[in-house]
Amino acid sequence: MSAFADTPMPAVLSANLPKGVAAVRSFTAVDGMTGWVLKGPKGPPEIVYTTADGKYLLAGRILDVNRQDLSAAYSQAMIPKIDLAPFWPKVERSAYVIEGAQRPKAVVYAFMDPNCIYCHQMWKAVQPYESKGLQVRWIPVAILKQDSGGKAAALLEATSPTGAMRELQTKYQESSESGGLKPIRATPTVDAKIRSNGDLMQAMGFYGTPTMVYRDMATGEVVANVGMPKISTIAKILGIPELPVTDRQLKVYQ
């Protein structure tokens, strides 16, 4: 990690900083890139990256060959941890789709974009745990594609939101990273709910999906997991041993 004072700001970063936003910290990131913690007058800090030659500015998630979210690790290390407890009542009042156990032993809230491939992987990963007592409350947001909002609306406005969630995932197109549900035009009420979900997610300091929020069974602390969770994390939430993984795509998350 580098001290900010010793790291000259590349022109590409200074030229693209929005008004009122400042780079407050820098650090060495993967492959010679430099990470920059940005802070504006509103909202939590966020991280962007400049390439080693200083010519390009990158924003978004950085994933390695094992699909590990390096951006989430950088955020946890470089951005002060937000106390999530005050947000818990708002999470409970958010607009979500319930899936899993009717009498749950554990409840997880998960911010998700209908087109997010890692949300799709998480959906597959939690299925066997739902039969063991896990309930997942999926909180739709619209951040990835132009039709994400329409698909989120289709989830929330469906006669059976749980059935719509299953259709979204069982018909998911991995080649195009597209959720398998036809988008609809949201009513003003549902559109407001989707926007509120997104605002809550950002207020809590999260910018990627999936992000799980739940109470630790042992401590009662409100905790979060940003990105595709390890299978062991899902098992730990329920307090049970890790179940066998038969899906080849999920084995990298063991």
Buried (B, 14 or more C-beta within 10 A) or exposed (E): EEEBEEBEBBEBBEEEBEEEBEBEBBBEBEEEBBBBBBBBEEEBBBBBBBBEEBEEBEEEBBBEEEBBBBBBEBBEEBBEEBEBEEBBEBBEEBBBBBBBBEEBBBBBBBBBBBBBBBBBBBBBBBBBBBEBBBBBBBBBBBBBBEBBBBBBBBBBBBEEBBEBBBBBBEEBEEEEBBBBBEBBEBEEEBBEBBBBBBEBBBBBBBBBBBBBBBBEEEEEEBEBBBBBBBBEBBBBBBEBEBBEBEEEBBEBBE
